Amino acid sequence: MNPGPLSAAVAQLCQRLTPQVGSRTAAGFAEVLRRLGAPLQVAVAGRIKSGKSTLVNALIGRRVAPTDIGECTRLVTRFHYGTVDRVEVVFTDGRKQVLPFDADGMIPASLGVDLDTVSHLEAYLTSAVLRDLTVIDTPGLGSLDAASVARTESELLGEPGKGADALDEVSRNAVVGAEAVLYVVTQTVRSDDRAALAAFTAATASREAGPVNAIAVLNKADTIVPETVAGSGGDLWQAATLLAAHQAETLKPRVADVLPMIGLLAETAETGGFTSTDADALRQLAALDETTRATMLLSADLFLSWDAPVPAATREHLLTRLDLHGIGTALDLLTADPGLTAGNLRRGLLEASGLAAVLAKLDLVFKARADGIKAAAALASVTALARASGDPGERQRVHDAIEVLLAKPEAHQLRLLEALTLVTSGQVAMPEDLAEEVLRVGGSAKVDEQLGLRGRPHPELLAYALERAGWWRAFASFGATPAQSRVAHVVHRAYFLIWQQLGGGSR
């Protein structure tokens, strides 16, 4: 993968500094360079049974991650792009053992090895999605299996290297870790979800995940009872949308957004789990009278036991693939259009899953900003490595080199990400309304969203960008504390660049 311009600039900085630092720091720089040239690493995290592996399968477009509790769900699995499908078992001593996927194309249910000796799994797939993202499936936080949680923390936050150039604990924690987080929640956000989300560092150096590199998914939206959500009007998806918005407020500023989704429906529709045979069975059920259909959909037991032309075994298969809500959605689609083809029915189910919105947000928050996220994470790692070295001269050389890089106009995005991190982490205190504005300007890739004027006409955007640029410049000079002034100058510059981007001053 070719690094973007910001990542390339940080890579050049590491290369220039390597001869000027000690061997430990140089080893860390080598790892930073390797990661700068690799796809963005996105960890799918969350509590046990939240549906993480199901979401992973939907994202990749193949049913490869095991979703039932078993050996592999206790291990961290990294999914990479590869020209040959294979699984590598990586042991704690550095050894690797290659395994094929099983007959169904999934990671084998049993690895045939002692799990206590396993560090993690590396899975390579010919999936186009993985050209841009490395997807990391993690064991559930809150599991009773302490070893599984420890593996998650070790793999995402760092694990010991091997050999003479192995990094010490502080150094490895500065260079190993997911660069972005997709956090999965269900209807209730527990008090420790916020803490668990913060524990997944973006590149470490204790730089916590935030709205630049973290989004959340409200999974299993089909289990929501609409009547319990005020303002839903009894509509399931409206209820899910309202609940997701509430959770976004609860998790702020840890995540950029919370999006509702039905993971099982997305997995089945996106990974080839929905077949023409399934469509034919649903078509037979759709032909039943409305009262019978409604009765069968009251519970799984009734759906399986009610007298119907579709065999019970087929109905059980439909339940495992779609659940009752998905089946009801399919029947509604077929009732509205009895001639619907299997392909169009699959697309209708996919649309009903909410996956498209999640993928769009991934593109907006992660993929479109991967260069900046990776470069910022790398700079945080470089800073932490120099700090951990214990050599004041080395720290100063690294600091000076970074300041020279950040002074360049093309590096402004890094300044903005740094300012956003300072504000959202509480290192720089800001009035709530100004903190919200910093978060908005730094947390989106779309100009109208950065300005808080989504869908507004171009002249209004242009005028507002110039107005806010002037306001933040004045604030930086009069009334701001020194720390606030540093952030204010960055936000002023961001607004001015937006104004230029919109055509301001071009005449």
Secondary structure, 3 states (H helix, E strand, C coil): CCCCHHHHHHHHHHHHHHHHCCHHHHHHHHHHHHHHCCCEEEEEEEECCCCHHHHHHHHHCCCCCCCCCCCHHHCCEEEEECCCCEEEEEECCCCEEEECCCCCCCCCCCCCCCHHHEEEEEEEECCHHHHCEEEEECCCECCCCHHHHHHHHHHHHCCCCCCCCCCCHHHHHHHCCCCEEEEEECCCCCHHHHHHHHHCCCCCCCCCCCCCCEEEEECCHHHCCHHHCCCCCCCHHHHHHHHHHHHHHHHCCCCCCEEECCHHHHHHHHCCCCCHHHHHHHHHHHCCCHHHHHHHCCCHHHHHHCCCCCCHHHHHHHHHHHHHHHHHHHHHHHHHCCCCCHHHHHHHHHHHHCHHHHHHHHHHHHHHHHHHHHHHHHHHHHHHHHHHHCCHHHHHHHHHHHHHHHCCHHHHHHHHHHHHHHHHCCCCCCCHHHHHHHHHHHCCCCHHHHCCCCCCCHHHHHHHHHHHHHHHHHHHHCCCCHHHHHHHHHHHHHHHHHHHHCCCCCC
